[in-house]
Amino acid sequence: MPVLDPRLAGSDQSLSAAYVAAVLPALLAHYGLDEEDILTRAGLDEHQLKQPDQLLPLVDVLRLFLVILDACGDAGLGFETGKRVKPRSYQVLGYVVLASRDLGQAIDRLVRFESLSGKLGQTRLSHENEQVILRWQCPLTGEPARFLVEAAITGWVAFMRPLLPAGLAPLAVCFRHPAPVEPERYADYFQAPVQFSAAFDGVVLDARLLQQPLNTADPGLAVMMEREARELLADFQGSTNLVSVVRSEIYRLLTEGEPGLEAVAAELGMPSRTLSSRLLSRGVRFQDIVDGLRQRLAELYLQDPALSLTDIALLLGFAESSSFSRAFRRWRSMSPNQWRRGG
């Protein structure tokens, strides 16, 4: 299984738990895999996926799908994930798009409110002659980027296809990465030319398609859902930005020792009591963020045979390896060496 970059554990990228919960059962059924087994191997529990307003750190999302990839061996896992996207996969974002009067308004709302589904890449819309290009900019490179890009772009098509009259399709679907072993399944699904090793990741549309009414258009609902989306986005950004900033600051301070609340608060220019209160108001404790980050990093570092337990303990801010071992037993109910050997 590919080893993830430990720096991902300190990044602010994330994905809605609701998205993962919506696509996972159908995806695992497609590959004949057991959900409980996959979640256990990925270090996630079902409870995390049942909280629709929770964001999963990108490192946890990628670890989950790397476990699935290891089990199914399908390099098109991102493509298969995107095919199983439904409106409910995106919660409020999905419903505000559904209520739009036409495809143009739907895409506009997708661009404006996409961070409600997590903090990953960015969607950009551009008009070129009589065509419209919808691009997705992925923050990563390499194999993780391939998975994320295929899931995102295939998800657009899977989401919109039932809302439009049959037979309407993109002029082209573009991926910057090289062609897979079975490129024909992509063309079969998209019902459009698929370009690999392209100049961008995204879809090309006939500009006239933007005026195509949606089957689910609902003007009254659209007004209500747009208002809710705007309010949720303002609250969402405030909540996720604080947690992400705190996580990144803890990550930066870890190698200097135990990252305390006072030290992180000082770096953020606020009293420690204020930081603690703001985190609690969002349902998060400071120590939970520290423990979660340490566990993710520990599991990544343990995949590197060149790192001893003492090395890993120091990287995680523990004073000695015995303290790290006790913490790891609390997280995983086994020693670091047992986990390293595969449990």
C-alpha positions as CSV (number, residue, x, y, z in Angstrom):
1,M,0.0,0.0,0.0
2,P,1.4,3.5,-0.9
3,V,2.7,5.4,2.1
4,L,1.1,8.8,2.7
5,D,3.2,11.9,3.3
6,P,3.1,12.7,7.0
7,R,2.7,16.4,6.1
8,L,-0.8,15.7,5.1
9,A,-1.7,15.2,8.8
10,G,-1.0,18.8,9.4
11,S,-2.8,20.2,6.4
12,D,-6.2,21.9,6.5
13,Q,-7.7,19.9,3.6
14,S,-10.8,17.9,4.6
15,L,-13.9,16.2,3.3
16,S,-17.4,16.0,4.6
17,A,-18.2,12.8,6.5
18,A,-21.6,12.9,4.8
19,Y,-20.0,12.5,1.4
20,V,-18.0,9.5,2.6
21,A,-21.0,7.9,4.3
22,A,-23.1,8.4,1.2
23,V,-20.8,6.8,-1.3
24,L,-19.1,4.1,0.8
25,P,-21.7,1.4,1.1
26,A,-22.4,1.2,-2.7
27,L,-18.7,1.4,-3.4
28,L,-17.8,-1.4,-1.1
29,A,-20.7,-3.5,-2.4
30,H,-19.4,-3.0,-5.9
31,Y,-16.0,-4.5,-4.9
32,G,-17.5,-7.1,-2.5
33,L,-15.8,-5.7,0.5
34,D,-16.9,-5.7,4.2
35,E,-17.5,-2.2,5.6
36,E,-16.6,-3.0,9.2
37,D,-13.3,-4.6,8.1
38,I,-12.4,-1.7,5.8
39,L,-13.1,0.9,8.5
40,T,-11.2,-1.0,11.1
41,R,-8.2,-1.3,8.9
42,A,-8.4,2.4,8.1
43,G,-8.6,3.4,11.8
44,L,-12.1,4.9,11.4
45,D,-15.3,4.1,13.2
46,E,-18.9,4.1,11.9
47,H,-19.8,6.9,14.4
48,Q,-17.4,9.4,12.7
49,L,-19.3,8.9,9.4
50,K,-22.7,9.4,11.0
51,Q,-22.1,13.0,11.9
52,P,-23.1,14.9,8.8
53,D,-21.6,18.2,9.9
54,Q,-18.2,16.6,10.7
55,L,-15.2,17.1,8.4
56,L,-12.7,14.2,8.0
57,P,-9.1,15.3,7.7
58,L,-7.7,14.5,4.2
59,V,-5.1,12.1,5.6
60,D,-8.0,10.0,7.1
61,V,-9.9,10.1,3.8
62,L,-6.9,9.0,1.8
63,R,-6.0,6.3,4.2
64,L,-9.5,4.9,4.0
65,F,-9.4,4.8,0.2
66,L,-5.9,3.4,0.1
67,V,-7.2,0.5,2.3
68,I,-10.0,0.0,-0.3
69,L,-7.5,0.3,-3.1
70,D,-5.2,-2.3,-1.5
71,A,-8.2,-4.7,-1.2
72,C,-9.7,-4.2,-4.7
73,G,-6.6,-3.4,-6.8
74,D,-8.6,-1.1,-9.0
75,A,-6.6,1.9,-10.2
76,G,-9.9,3.5,-11.2
77,L,-11.2,3.6,-7.6
78,G,-11.7,7.4,-7.8
79,F,-13.7,7.0,-11.0
80,E,-15.9,4.3,-9.3
81,T,-16.3,6.5,-6.2
82,G,-17.5,9.5,-8.3
83,K,-20.1,7.3,-10.1
84,R,-21.8,6.7,-6.8
85,V,-22.4,10.3,-5.9
86,K,-26.0,11.3,-5.1
87,P,-27.5,14.7,-4.1
88,R,-27.5,13.6,-0.5
89,S,-23.8,13.1,-0.7
90,Y,-23.4,16.8,-0.5
91,Q,-26.1,17.6,2.1
92,V,-27.2,21.3,1.9
93,L,-24.9,21.9,-1.1
94,G,-26.6,19.2,-3.0
95,Y,-30.1,20.5,-2.3
96,V,-29.3,24.1,-3.2
97,V,-28.0,22.8,-6.5
98,L,-31.0,20.6,-7.1
99,A,-33.4,23.5,-6.7
100,S,-31.7,25.6,-9.3
101,R,-33.6,26.8,-12.3
102,D,-31.0,25.7,-14.9
103,L,-27.6,24.1,-15.3
104,G,-25.9,27.5,-15.3
105,Q,-27.3,28.5,-11.9
106,A,-26.5,25.1,-10.6
107,I,-22.9,25.4,-11.6
108,D,-22.7,28.9,-10.1
109,R,-24.0,27.6,-6.8
110,L,-21.6,24.6,-6.9
111,V,-18.7,27.0,-7.2
112,R,-19.9,29.4,-4.5
113,F,-20.8,26.8,-1.9
114,E,-18.4,23.9,-2.7
115,S,-16.5,24.3,0.6
116,L,-19.6,23.1,2.4
117,S,-18.6,19.6,1.2
118,G,-15.1,20.0,2.6
119,K,-11.9,21.9,2.0
120,L,-10.2,20.2,-0.9
121,G,-9.7,21.6,-4.4
122,Q,-11.3,24.6,-6.1
123,T,-13.7,24.7,-9.0
124,R,-13.3,27.4,-11.6
125,L,-15.6,28.3,-14.5
126,S,-14.5,30.0,-17.7
127,H,-16.2,30.9,-21.0
128,E,-14.2,30.4,-24.2
129,N,-15.9,31.1,-27.4
130,E,-19.1,29.0,-27.4
131,Q,-17.8,26.6,-24.8
132,V,-17.7,26.6,-21.1
133,I,-14.9,24.9,-19.2
134,L,-15.3,23.7,-15.6
135,R,-11.9,23.1,-14.0
136,W,-11.1,21.5,-10.8
137,Q,-7.8,22.4,-9.1
138,C,-6.5,19.7,-6.9
139,P,-4.1,20.7,-4.0
140,L,-2.1,17.4,-4.3
141,T,0.1,15.7,-6.8
142,G,0.8,12.0,-7.6
143,E,-1.4,9.1,-7.0
144,P,-3.6,10.7,-4.3
145,A,-4.3,13.5,-6.8
146,R,-5.4,11.0,-9.4
147,F,-8.0,9.5,-7.0
148,L,-9.3,12.9,-5.9
149,V,-9.6,14.3,-9.4
150,E,-11.4,11.4,-10.8
151,A,-13.8,11.2,-7.9
152,A,-14.6,15.0,-8.1
153,I,-15.1,15.2,-11.9
154,T,-17.0,11.9,-12.2
155,G,-19.1,13.1,-9.3
156,W,-20.1,16.2,-11.2
157,V,-21.4,14.1,-14.0
158,A,-23.1,11.5,-11.8
159,F,-24.8,14.3,-9.8
160,M,-26.1,16.2,-12.8
161,R,-27.0,13.4,-15.2
162,P,-30.4,12.5,-13.7
163,L,-31.4,16.2,-13.6
164,L,-31.1,16.8,-17.3
165,P,-32.9,15.3,-20.3
166,A,-31.4,12.1,-21.6
167,G,-28.7,12.3,-24.1
168,L,-27.1,15.5,-22.9
169,A,-23.4,15.1,-22.2
170,P,-20.2,17.1,-21.9
171,L,-18.2,17.9,-25.1
172,A,-15.2,16.4,-23.4
173,V,-14.0,15.2,-20.0
174,C,-10.3,16.0,-19.3
175,F,-7.8,14.5,-16.9
176,R,-4.2,15.6,-16.6
177,H,-2.9,12.2,-15.6
178,P,-2.0,9.5,-18.1
179,A,-4.6,7.0,-19.4
180,P,-5.5,4.0,-17.2
181,V,-5.3,0.4,-18.3
182,E,-9.0,0.4,-19.2
183,P,-9.8,3.8,-20.7
184,E,-12.9,2.6,-22.5
185,R,-15.0,2.3,-19.3
186,Y,-14.5,6.1,-18.8
187,A,-15.8,6.9,-22.3
188,D,-18.7,4.5,-21.9
189,Y,-19.8,6.1,-18.7
190,F,-19.3,9.8,-19.6
191,Q,-20.9,9.2,-23.1
192,A,-18.3,11.8,-24.3
193,P,-14.7,11.9,-25.5
194,V,-12.3,11.5,-22.6
195,Q,-8.9,13.1,-22.8
196,F,-6.0,11.9,-20.6
197,S,-2.7,13.8,-20.3
198,A,-4.8,16.9,-20.9
199,A,-3.9,20.5,-20.1
200,F,-6.4,20.6,-17.2
201,D,-8.8,18.5,-15.0
202,G,-12.4,19.2,-15.8
203,V,-15.2,19.1,-18.3
204,V,-15.9,21.1,-21.5
205,L,-19.6,22.0,-22.1
206,D,-21.5,23.6,-24.9
207,A,-22.3,27.1,-23.6
208,R,-26.0,26.6,-24.6
209,L,-26.2,23.8,-22.1
210,L,-26.1,26.3,-19.3
211,Q,-29.6,27.4,-20.2
212,Q,-31.0,23.9,-19.9
213,P,-33.7,23.7,-17.2
214,L,-33.3,21.2,-14.4
215,N,-35.9,18.6,-13.8
216,T,-35.8,19.4,-10.1
217,A,-36.0,23.2,-10.4
218,D,-38.0,24.7,-7.5
219,P,-37.9,28.5,-7.2
220,G,-39.4,28.7,-3.7
221,L,-37.1,26.0,-2.4
222,A,-34.2,27.6,-4.2
223,V,-34.6,30.9,-2.3
224,M,-34.8,29.1,1.1
225,M,-31.9,26.7,0.4
226,E,-29.6,29.5,-0.9
227,R,-30.2,31.5,2.3
228,E,-29.5,28.4,4.4
229,A,-26.4,27.7,2.4
230,R,-25.1,31.2,2.9
231,E,-25.7,31.1,6.6
232,L,-24.2,27.6,6.9
233,L,-21.2,28.7,4.9
234,A,-20.4,31.6,7.2
235,D,-20.6,29.4,10.2
236,F,-18.8,26.5,8.5
237,Q,-15.9,28.7,7.5
238,G,-15.5,30.1,11.0
239,S,-15.6,26.6,12.6
240,T,-13.4,24.8,10.1
241,N,-10.9,27.5,9.8
242,L,-10.3,27.7,13.6
243,V,-9.9,23.9,13.9
244,S,-7.7,23.7,10.8
245,V,-5.5,26.5,12.1
246,V,-5.1,25.0,15.5
247,R,-4.3,21.6,13.9
248,S,-1.6,23.1,11.7
249,E,-0.1,25.0,14.6
250,I,0.0,21.9,16.7
251,Y,1.7,20.1,13.8
252,R,4.3,22.8,13.6
253,L,5.0,22.7,17.3
254,L,5.1,18.9,17.9
255,T,8.8,18.4,17.3
256,E,9.5,21.0,20.0
257,G,7.7,18.9,22.7
258,E,4.2,18.7,24.1
259,P,2.1,21.3,22.3
260,G,0.1,22.9,25.1
261,L,-3.0,25.0,24.8
262,E,-1.2,28.1,26.1
263,A,1.6,27.9,23.5
264,V,-0.9,27.4,20.6
265,A,-3.1,30.2,21.9
266,A,-0.1,32.5,22.1
267,E,0.8,31.8,18.5
268,L,-2.7,32.6,17.5
269,G,-2.7,35.8,19.5
270,M,-5.5,35.0,21.9
271,P,-5.9,34.0,25.6
272,S,-5.9,30.2,26.1
273,R,-9.3,30.4,27.8
274,T,-10.7,32.1,24.7
275,L,-9.3,29.5,22.4
276,S,-10.6,26.6,24.6
277,S,-14.0,28.2,24.7
278,R,-14.2,28.7,20.9
279,L,-13.2,25.1,20.3
280,L,-15.7,23.8,22.8
281,S,-18.5,25.9,21.2
282,R,-17.7,23.9,18.0
283,G,-17.8,20.6,19.8
284,V,-14.1,20.1,19.9
285,R,-11.6,19.9,22.8
286,F,-8.0,21.0,22.3
287,Q,-6.6,17.8,23.7
288,D,-8.7,15.8,21.2
289,I,-7.1,17.6,18.3
290,V,-3.7,16.9,19.8
291,D,-4.4,13.2,20.3
292,G,-6.1,12.8,16.8
293,L,-3.1,14.5,15.1
294,R,-0.6,12.4,17.0
295,Q,-2.4,9.2,16.2
296,R,-2.6,9.9,12.5
297,L,1.1,10.9,12.4
298,A,2.1,7.8,14.5
299,E,0.4,5.4,12.0
300,L,2.2,7.2,9.1
301,Y,5.6,7.2,10.8
302,L,5.2,3.5,11.8
303,Q,5.1,2.6,8.1
304,D,8.6,3.9,7.7
305,P,11.0,1.1,8.8
306,A,13.9,3.6,9.1
307,L,12.2,5.3,12.1
308,S,12.7,3.7,15.6
309,L,10.0,4.1,18.3
310,T,12.3,6.7,19.9
311,D,12.5,8.7,16.7
312,I,8.7,8.6,16.3
313,A,8.2,9.6,20.0
314,L,10.3,12.6,19.5
315,L,8.6,13.6,16.2
316,L,5.3,13.4,18.1
317,G,6.5,15.6,21.0
318,F,6.7,12.8,23.6
319,A,9.5,13.1,26.1
320,E,10.3,9.3,25.9
321,S,9.2,6.3,23.9
322,S,7.4,4.7,26.8
323,S,5.0,7.7,26.9
324,F,4.3,7.2,23.2
325,S,3.8,3.5,23.6
326,R,1.2,4.0,26.4
327,A,-0.6,6.6,24.2
328,F,-0.6,4.3,21.2
329,R,-2.1,1.4,23.3
330,R,-4.9,3.8,24.3
331,W,-5.6,4.7,20.7
332,R,-5.3,1.2,19.1
333,S,-5.4,-1.3,22.0
334,M,-2.0,-2.7,20.9
335,S,1.6,-1.7,21.0
336,P,3.3,0.3,18.3
337,N,5.4,-2.7,17.3
338,Q,2.3,-5.0,17.1
339,W,0.6,-2.4,14.8
340,R,3.8,-2.1,12.8
341,R,3.7,-5.9,12.2
342,G,0.1,-5.8,11.0
343,G,-1.7,-6.3,14.3
